[in-house]
């Protein structure tokens, strides 16, 4: 059996629906990427804070060694 013949209006509506679906899927992917980027940014800030604390402890240790050597 032959597929039904679509009118021009039905074809346009079908294409509009397809474009809308593709746009929605693209938007979903962008939102997911934004969420992943936000999570990565948070983890980076936490790691930098931890590294800053480590550097402070190292600096304090070096100052203590310098004092002991005097």
C-alpha positions in Angstrom: 0.0 0.0 0.0 1.3 3.4 -0.9 2.0 5.9 1.9 -0.6 8.6 2.3 0.0 11.7 0.2 0.5 14.7 2.4 -0.8 18.1 1.5 1.6 21.0 1.4 0.3 22.3 4.7 0.7 18.8 6.3 4.3 18.7 5.0 5.1 22.1 6.4 3.6 21.2 9.7 5.6 17.9 9.8 8.8 19.8 9.0 8.0 22.4 11.7 7.4 19.6 14.2 10.8 18.0 13.2 12.6 21.4 13.6 11.0 21.9 17.0 12.0 18.4 18.2 15.6 18.9 17.0 15.7 22.3 18.7 14.4 20.9 21.9 16.9 18.1 21.9 19.7 20.6 21.2 18.6 22.7 24.1 18.6 19.7 26.4 22.2 18.9 25.3 23.2 22.5 26.0 21.6 22.4 29.5 23.4 19.1 30.2 26.7 20.7 29.1 26.1 23.7 31.3 25.4 21.5 34.3 28.6 19.5 33.7 30.6 22.7 33.3 29.1 24.1 36.6 30.0 20.9 38.4 33.5 21.0 37.0 33.9 24.6 38.1 32.8 23.8 41.6 35.2 20.8 41.8 38.0 23.1 40.5 37.4 25.7 43.1 37.4 23.1 45.9 40.7 21.7 44.7 42.3 25.1 44.4 41.2 25.9 47.9 42.7 22.6 49.2 45.9 23.3 47.3 46.0 26.9 48.8 45.7 25.4 52.3 48.5 22.9 51.5 50.8 25.8 50.3 50.1 27.7 53.5 51.1 24.7 55.6 54.2 24.2 53.5 55.1 27.9 54.0 54.5 27.7 57.7 56.8 24.6 57.8 59.5 26.4 55.9 59.3 29.4 58.2 59.6 27.1 61.2 62.7 25.4 59.7 64.2 28.9 59.0 63.6 29.9 62.6 65.1 26.7 63.9 68.3 27.2 61.8 69.0 30.6 63.3 
